[in-house]
Amino acid sequence: MQLISDSGSTKTDWCITNDGRIVRRIITQGINPFHQSGQTIYDVLNGELLPELADVKVDEVYFYGSGCREECVPMMTDVLSCAFSHASTIEVHSDLLGAARAVCGMGEGIACILGTGANSCLYDGRDIVMNTPPLGYILGDEGSGAVLGRLFVNALYKNQLPESVLSDFERETGCGMADVIHRVYREPMANRFLASFAPFIHSHLYVPSVRLIVVDNFRMFFRRNVVQYGRPKLPVGAVGSIAGHFYDEFVEAAIDEGFTVGRTSSSPMSGLVEYHSCN
């Protein structure tokens, strides 16, 4: 039995597989070893995950997550070893390597994460060989939900969008300009707040000026991140909610910038299950 995880700061998706077949999926709160102690992480595993696996003998554990920097891997590995003492294999990797394995498998490619934040890498079929620093939503993160929200709000309140969009936005979200400014500048997690506008934006893609913001956000992502790899003939695959829900706009931006799109999905899990069934 294999246990494969895709973890972010908000939630962790756990998948039990047997010979490449999904047996069970479990959702727990997010795990991030950069921000959480080993004891905190173990408490999550012991309280939320292990009770769901009482009847399962886990042989292999593959953990992919945000915050799994090189210096955090030993601690995360130790915690998983305590929780799964009978497992013969325990591996901890970054969410970016998880994305690469999910969309590229064992082939070369450019892999991206496009969710609340954004990241990308050049992948040789085994390892990440180059990464353009994303820099976060203030300094970078082009293509992300947070930047999409920022660009949308900017256009909304600088009269770049139809009045009907402004009316819809304030009615549906309950936010006016003062509320938005307060949430962004006075409260924590402004990136998540800005990214939360993605569903509204998606529901208004029929408005040409709204759709253009989405396409331009992706075009900036290609120009400032993907171009750096110097491999325009490689397919560009992506995982994450923004990539999944704005797939057509992602493809349009890729074509405009001279790239082709590879495997794209809201979640990397199916690709990871496929990858580990072959390895």
C-alpha positions as CSV (number, residue, x, y, z in Angstrom):
1,M,0.0,0.0,0.0
2,Q,1.2,3.5,-0.9
3,L,0.3,6.7,0.9
4,I,0.7,9.8,-1.3
5,S,0.0,13.3,-0.1
6,D,-0.4,16.7,-1.7
7,S,-0.1,19.2,1.1
8,G,-0.6,23.0,1.4
9,S,-1.0,25.3,4.2
10,T,-4.8,25.1,4.1
11,K,-5.4,21.4,3.6
12,T,-3.7,18.1,2.8
13,D,-5.0,15.6,0.4
14,W,-4.0,12.0,1.3
15,C,-4.5,9.1,-1.1
16,I,-4.1,5.4,-0.4
17,T,-3.2,3.4,-3.5
18,N,-2.7,-0.3,-4.3
19,D,-1.1,-1.3,-7.6
20,G,-2.0,2.1,-9.0
21,R,-5.6,2.0,-7.9
22,I,-7.0,4.5,-5.5
23,V,-8.3,2.8,-2.4
24,R,-9.2,5.7,-0.2
25,R,-8.8,9.5,-0.1
26,I,-8.7,11.5,3.1
27,I,-8.5,15.3,3.7
28,T,-6.8,16.8,6.8
29,Q,-5.8,20.3,7.7
30,G,-2.8,21.7,6.0
31,I,0.8,20.7,6.9
32,N,3.7,23.0,6.4
33,P,7.0,22.0,8.0
34,F,8.5,25.5,7.5
35,H,5.8,27.1,9.7
36,Q,4.9,24.2,12.0
37,S,6.8,22.2,14.6
38,G,7.3,18.5,14.5
39,Q,4.9,18.0,17.4
40,T,2.2,20.1,15.8
41,I,2.5,18.1,12.6
42,Y,2.4,14.8,14.5
43,D,-0.7,15.9,16.3
44,V,-2.4,16.5,13.0
45,L,-1.4,13.0,11.8
46,N,-2.4,11.3,15.0
47,G,-5.7,13.1,15.4
48,E,-6.9,13.3,11.8
49,L,-5.1,10.8,9.6
50,L,-4.2,7.7,11.5
51,P,-7.7,7.0,12.8
52,E,-8.8,6.8,9.2
53,L,-6.0,4.3,8.4
54,A,-6.5,1.9,11.3
55,D,-7.3,-1.0,8.9
56,V,-4.5,-0.2,6.4
57,K,-0.9,-1.2,6.5
58,V,1.1,1.5,4.8
59,D,4.3,0.2,3.1
60,E,5.4,3.4,1.3
61,V,4.9,7.1,2.1
62,Y,5.4,9.9,-0.5
63,F,4.8,13.3,1.0
64,Y,4.8,16.4,-1.3
65,G,4.1,19.7,0.3
66,S,4.6,23.5,0.5
67,G,7.3,24.4,2.9
68,C,9.3,21.3,2.3
69,R,12.6,23.1,1.9
70,E,15.8,21.2,2.1
71,E,16.4,22.1,5.7
72,C,12.8,21.0,6.7
73,V,12.9,17.6,5.1
74,P,14.7,15.7,7.9
75,M,12.2,16.9,10.5
76,M,9.2,16.0,8.3
77,T,10.8,12.6,7.5
78,D,11.2,11.9,11.2
79,V,7.6,12.8,12.0
80,L,6.3,10.5,9.2
81,S,8.6,7.7,10.4
82,C,7.1,7.9,13.9
83,A,3.6,7.8,12.5
84,F,4.3,5.0,10.0
85,S,7.0,3.0,11.8
86,H,6.4,-0.1,9.6
87,A,6.8,1.7,6.3
88,S,9.8,0.6,4.3
89,T,10.0,3.8,2.2
90,I,9.4,7.4,3.4
91,E,10.1,10.3,1.0
92,V,9.5,14.0,1.5
93,H,9.6,16.4,-1.5
94,S,8.5,19.9,-2.4
95,D,5.2,20.6,-3.9
96,L,7.0,21.8,-7.0
97,L,8.6,18.4,-7.6
98,G,5.2,16.9,-7.0
99,A,3.8,19.2,-9.7
100,A,6.6,18.2,-12.1
101,R,6.1,14.5,-11.5
102,A,2.3,14.9,-11.9
103,V,2.4,16.7,-15.2
104,C,5.6,15.5,-16.8
105,G,6.0,12.0,-15.4
106,M,9.4,10.7,-16.4
107,G,9.8,13.0,-19.3
108,E,11.3,16.5,-19.8
109,G,9.0,19.4,-19.4
110,I,8.2,22.7,-17.7
111,A,6.0,22.3,-14.7
112,C,4.0,25.1,-13.0
113,I,1.8,25.6,-9.9
114,L,-0.9,28.2,-10.5
115,G,-3.1,28.5,-7.4
116,T,-3.2,31.3,-4.8
117,G,0.5,31.6,-5.5
118,A,2.6,30.7,-8.5
119,N,5.8,28.8,-9.2
120,S,7.5,27.0,-12.1
121,C,10.5,24.8,-12.9
122,L,12.4,23.1,-15.6
123,Y,12.3,19.3,-15.1
124,D,14.5,16.7,-16.7
125,G,12.3,13.7,-16.0
126,R,13.9,13.1,-12.6
127,D,14.9,16.3,-10.9
128,I,14.2,20.1,-11.0
129,V,17.1,21.6,-12.8
130,M,16.1,25.3,-12.9
131,N,13.6,27.4,-11.0
132,T,12.6,31.0,-11.6
133,P,12.1,32.6,-8.2
134,P,8.4,33.4,-7.9
135,L,9.0,36.3,-5.3
136,G,5.5,36.3,-3.8
137,Y,2.4,38.2,-4.8
138,I,3.8,41.7,-4.0
139,L,7.1,41.3,-6.0
140,G,6.0,38.5,-8.4
141,D,3.7,35.5,-8.5
142,E,2.5,36.4,-12.0
143,G,-0.2,34.0,-13.1
144,S,-1.4,33.4,-9.6
145,G,-4.9,33.8,-8.1
146,A,-3.5,36.6,-5.8
147,V,-2.1,38.6,-8.7
148,L,-5.3,38.0,-10.7
149,G,-7.3,39.4,-7.9
150,R,-5.0,42.4,-7.5
151,L,-5.2,43.2,-11.3
152,F,-9.0,42.8,-11.2
153,V,-9.5,45.1,-8.3
154,N,-7.1,47.7,-9.8
155,A,-9.1,47.6,-13.0
156,L,-12.4,47.6,-11.2
157,Y,-11.8,50.8,-9.2
158,K,-9.9,52.6,-11.9
159,N,-12.9,52.5,-14.3
160,Q,-11.4,49.9,-16.6
161,L,-14.4,47.6,-16.4
162,P,-18.1,48.1,-17.1
163,E,-20.2,49.6,-14.4
164,S,-22.3,46.4,-14.4
165,V,-19.2,44.4,-13.3
166,L,-18.7,46.8,-10.4
167,S,-22.3,46.5,-9.3
168,D,-22.2,42.7,-9.5
169,F,-19.0,42.5,-7.6
170,E,-20.1,44.7,-4.7
171,R,-23.5,43.0,-4.5
172,E,-22.1,39.4,-4.6
173,T,-19.1,39.9,-2.4
174,G,-20.5,42.5,0.0
175,C,-17.2,44.4,-0.4
176,G,-16.8,48.0,-1.4
177,M,-13.5,49.8,-2.2
178,A,-13.0,50.7,1.5
179,D,-13.5,47.1,2.5
180,V,-11.1,45.8,0.0
181,I,-8.4,48.3,1.0
182,H,-8.9,47.5,4.7
183,R,-8.6,43.7,4.0
184,V,-5.5,44.1,1.9
185,Y,-3.6,46.6,4.0
186,R,-4.9,46.0,7.5
187,E,-5.5,42.3,7.8
188,P,-3.4,39.1,7.4
189,M,-3.4,36.8,4.4
190,A,-4.1,39.5,1.8
191,N,-3.0,37.0,-0.9
192,R,-5.8,34.6,0.0
193,F,-8.3,37.4,0.1
194,L,-7.3,38.6,-3.4
195,A,-7.3,35.1,-4.7
196,S,-10.8,34.5,-3.4
197,F,-12.2,36.8,-6.2
198,A,-11.2,34.1,-8.8
199,P,-14.7,32.5,-8.8
200,F,-16.4,35.9,-9.4
201,I,-13.9,36.6,-12.2
202,H,-14.6,33.2,-13.7
203,S,-18.3,33.8,-13.7
204,H,-17.7,37.1,-15.6
205,L,-15.4,35.8,-18.3
206,Y,-18.1,36.7,-20.8
207,V,-17.1,40.3,-20.3
208,P,-14.2,40.9,-22.8
209,S,-12.3,43.2,-20.5
210,V,-12.5,40.8,-17.6
211,R,-11.3,37.9,-19.7
212,L,-8.4,40.0,-21.0
213,I,-7.2,40.5,-17.4
214,V,-7.0,36.7,-17.0
215,V,-5.1,36.2,-20.3
216,D,-2.7,39.1,-19.5
217,N,-2.0,37.6,-16.1
218,F,-1.0,34.3,-17.7
219,R,1.0,36.1,-20.4
220,M,3.0,37.9,-17.7
221,F,3.7,34.5,-16.2
222,F,5.1,33.1,-19.4
223,R,7.2,36.3,-20.1
224,R,8.7,36.7,-16.7
225,N,9.1,33.0,-15.6
226,V,8.8,30.4,-18.3
227,V,10.9,32.2,-20.9
228,Q,13.8,32.1,-18.5
229,Y,14.2,28.3,-19.1
230,G,15.1,28.9,-22.8
231,R,13.2,25.7,-23.9
232,P,10.2,27.0,-25.9
233,K,9.6,23.5,-27.5
234,L,9.0,21.8,-24.2
235,P,5.3,21.3,-23.1
236,V,4.2,23.5,-20.2
237,G,2.1,21.6,-17.7
238,A,0.4,23.1,-14.7
239,V,-1.5,22.1,-11.5
240,G,-3.6,24.3,-9.3
241,S,-7.0,25.9,-9.1
242,I,-6.2,28.8,-11.3
243,A,-4.7,26.6,-14.0
244,G,-7.7,24.2,-13.9
245,H,-10.5,26.8,-13.8
246,F,-9.0,29.1,-16.4
247,Y,-7.6,26.5,-18.7
248,D,-8.8,28.1,-22.0
249,E,-7.2,31.4,-21.0
250,F,-4.0,29.6,-20.0
251,V,-3.8,27.9,-23.4
252,E,-4.5,31.2,-25.2
253,A,-1.7,33.0,-23.3
254,A,0.7,30.1,-24.0
255,I,0.0,30.2,-27.7
256,D,0.4,34.0,-27.7
257,E,3.8,33.6,-26.1
258,G,5.0,30.8,-28.3
259,F,4.5,27.8,-26.0
260,T,2.4,24.6,-26.0
261,V,0.4,23.4,-23.0
262,G,1.0,19.9,-21.6
263,R,-1.0,18.1,-18.9
264,T,-3.0,20.5,-16.8
265,S,-5.2,19.8,-13.7
266,S,-6.6,21.5,-10.7
267,S,-4.9,18.8,-8.5
268,P,-1.6,16.9,-9.0
269,M,-2.9,13.8,-7.3
270,S,-4.0,11.7,-10.3
271,G,-0.7,12.4,-11.9
272,L,1.2,11.5,-8.8
273,V,-0.7,8.2,-8.4
274,E,0.2,7.4,-12.0
275,Y,3.9,8.3,-11.5
276,H,4.3,6.1,-8.4
277,S,2.5,3.2,-10.0
278,C,5.3,3.1,-12.5
279,N,8.2,3.6,-10.1
